[in-house]
């Protein structure tokens, strides 16, 4: 904890921490406000609500698949701080469009024909911004921090990220949509201001960017108009090619690849759970949007608690030692969450309960405690794996390694979202889908055990 307190006073760390905080806060403020407002104000069936939530999740992860390779290359070949400032400036643009879309839905103007499609487009833009920041927020840490500061620094960034998610989620569920619009714009501006104080982080090594499809295309096309019209399509294909090349490059390290797969499977479960929360709160628990927001808050708070706790257990040493048991505990709490949710008895009036009444229901506290246990154990599982990635790879490949992690994570989240949508489409109740997520923790435990076994075989296991 002393190291963490020391880092929070350092210019080489604090501006990055604050910028990432505002970024995560605004992403989740917008995403949650949009989802809850549409689910509770526009749709009126569990199927439509779950499908909208699932489509939103798919759109949110798509940019990570498309642009993470480009983001990783940029971060390894350019000043990371300069990229942060440019990306945060772009946030002011998408925030303005998002506020406009929310205003249209609020006023009931072209809701289905224009407003909701615009909200989803803005969600794509917000996610694109995060895709470009993703490789930087972890890869910059070994460059700016001392070796014994990387794990606590990673834990602080992860904890701060989830506290920001918590804050954005709270406000999205508890304030009126017009207040959310104002906060989205204010946060975008504050994020850009804090980004201007991040110290420069120049590229390390001599890695150069590669565009195997784009470069020949540009060289052979002399007509400028045709060239620029064709660039977007070829550039996307180019990044798909680079994504596979980077994945192949990273797979050469068995430990790093196992860590990426373990993290990705964790977020597959996360995608399933996050899709379930709004319709679960509305239809199974008969609760208002504030309760759905509370679920996301509890989940984020637990991740933050787990992030800090695991650093204390590992004493600053980067290791996957506790990952297998942590995710087994997570699965046990998930089963408990399912049992309590299944036993929930709707109020006799059949009306949606506000949070101050819902919390007085007999099973509200046990349900919340189970969810906190789920997310705390999840944080203890995943945080050491992020530190593992940035400390076990080459210094000039940290951003690309994180980019590959983001790509694989998001492919897994797409599959998790598709699974949730598919289960909903065939009529499986949302509450019963919790058991699917619980079963998936066993696979995560196996992956965590394989990673720790590889760590010990390489002589890098923690010295306990």
Protein Blocks (a to p, Z undefined) as FASTA:
>chain_A
ZZmmmmmmpfklmmmmmmmmmmmmmmmmmmmmmmmmmmmmmmccfklmmmmmmmmmmmmm
mmmmmmmmmmmmmmmmccfklmmmmmmmmmmmmmmmmmmmmmmmmnopaklmmmmmmmmm
mmmmmmmmmmmmmmmmmmmmmmmpcfklmmmmmmmmmmmmmmmmmmmmmmmmmmcfklmm
mmmmmmmmmmmmmmmmpccdddedjddcddfklmmmmmmpmblklmmmmmmmmmmmmmmm
mmmmmmmmmmmpmklmmmmmmmmmmmmmmmmmmmmmmmmmmmmnopafklmmmmmmmmmm
mmmmmmmmmmmmnnopacfklmmmmmmmmmmmmmmmmmmmmmpccdfklpacdfklmmmp
mklmmmmmmmmmmmmmmmmmmmmmmmmmmmmpcfklmmmmmmmmmmmmmmmmmmmmmmmm
mmmmnopafklmmmmmmmmmmmmmmmmmmmmmmmmmnopaccZZ
